[in-house]
C-alpha cells in the first residue's frame, strides 16, 4: 500500500463515520434538513462479483483488499440475501424497469430491452422529482448508440457491449457517438463520474456501472491494486487467474475511493451509496460454490450477490441484514429515496425503510430466472429457509439453505427421498407461489 492509498483510506473512513454519526445523533443544520428529502443517489454496479469475492461475506477464503467498500460496510448495512439474475443483461434490465425478465423478454445475455419500457430515469422525470440522472459505464441492454437516450437517460457515457477486448483499448460511446479509448476503463469511468457530479446543480442519480472485474482478466496499473508483483503475460494469467481477478476488484475499489474523495464534504454528506454485484463470480475464479454453481446458473453462486448501502439517512451502522431482496427492488427504492411517492411498482418493492428500521416490512419470497435458447427457462424461488428450482429440462431441485447454503445435496434426488412432511409442504408452498408469479 502506498502513502496516497493509505491517506485515502483514512480520509474515507473518517468521513463516513462523521457523516453517519451526525445523522444518528440527529445533528443536522438547516441545509441538511432541507436536503433530507432529496439526497443524491449513487448506484455502483460491479460486473461479475459474487459473495465469494466480496469482503464481509462468509463465502470464499481469498478476498480482495477493499478499504473503500469496507468503509461503506462500517458506516452502513451489508445485505446478505440480494438476488440478481445469473448473467449481466437481465439483471440490468430488472433494475432499470423494476420488472422480471419474462415481462420484458430480457432473459439472456445480449437480449435487447424495448424502448417502450419505462426506465427508473423516466419514472423520476414523469414524477417531477427534480433529479438529474446519468448512466456511466457498461450498458449491455442494446448495442445501439442511441439506446440509453431512447430509454430516457439524460447523459450516457460508457461501453455499450457486454465486455471489452482490452481494458486499455475499447469503444467509448458518449452523446450517441462512439470513439476509441486507450484509457484504463475503470479509471476512465471514474473520471467521467467525477466530472459529471462536479457539474450538477440539482439532486442527482448516478448509475455507475464498472465493467470490472469482468474478463479479460489482466494486471491493472500497479498503483491501483494490492496483489503485489505479478507477471502480466497471458500464460501466467490463464494458469492462475484468481489474483488478477482480485487485483481488478481492488483497482475498482481504489477508483471508488477516488470518486468519493472528489466530492465536497457537503455533497458526500448528502449522498446515499448503493453498491451491488450484477451476478455471481465466473466459474474460473469461483470459490466454494464450484464451477457448476457459479455465474450463469441459478444456484446461489450465480444469483446471490453483495449489496452494501451507506450514506445519507442510513442510520443502521455496521449492521448485517438478512431481508430477501430482488434486483427489481432497486427501481422502487431509488424512486422512494427520490421522493416520488412510489414504494411499490411492477415487480419492485422499496427496501428504503430498512435503512433505519431493522423491523421494517420485508419480502416473503424472491424469484429469479435464466432464459435458454430452447425457450424454456430455468427459474427459482426461495423463502427464508428453502429454495426451489425448476430447470428447462423439467427436472427440479429443493434445498434447505439453512442446512446447505452451498446447495448440496438436492433434497429431490432419489437418494434423498422421500421428503419429510415439512419439506414437502414447503415445496408445495414455493411451487404455488411461483405459479402466481409466472404467466
Buried (B, 14 or more C-beta within 10 A) or exposed (E): EEEEBEEBBEBBBEBBBBBBEBBBEEEBEEEBEEBBEBBBBBBBBBBBBBBBBBBBBEBBEEBBBBBBBBBBBBBBBBBBBBBBBBBBBBBBBBBBBBBBBBBBBBBBBBBBBBBEBBBBBBBBBEBEBEBBBBBBBBBBBBBBBEBBBBBBBBBBBBBBBBBBEEBBEBBBBBEEEBEEBEBBBBBBBBBBBBEBBEEBEEBBBBBBBBBBBBBBBBBBBBEBBBBEEBEEEEEBBEEEBBBBBBBBBBBBBBBBBBBBBBBEEEBBBBBBBBBBBBBBBBBBBBBBBBBEBBBBBBBBBBBBBBBBBBBBBBBBBBBEBEBBBBBBBBBBBBBBBBBBEBBEBBBBBBBBBBBBEBEBEBBEBBBBBBBBEEEEBBBBBBBBEBBBBBBBEEEEBBBBBEEBBBBEEBBBEEEEEEBEEEBEEBBEBBBEBBEEBBE
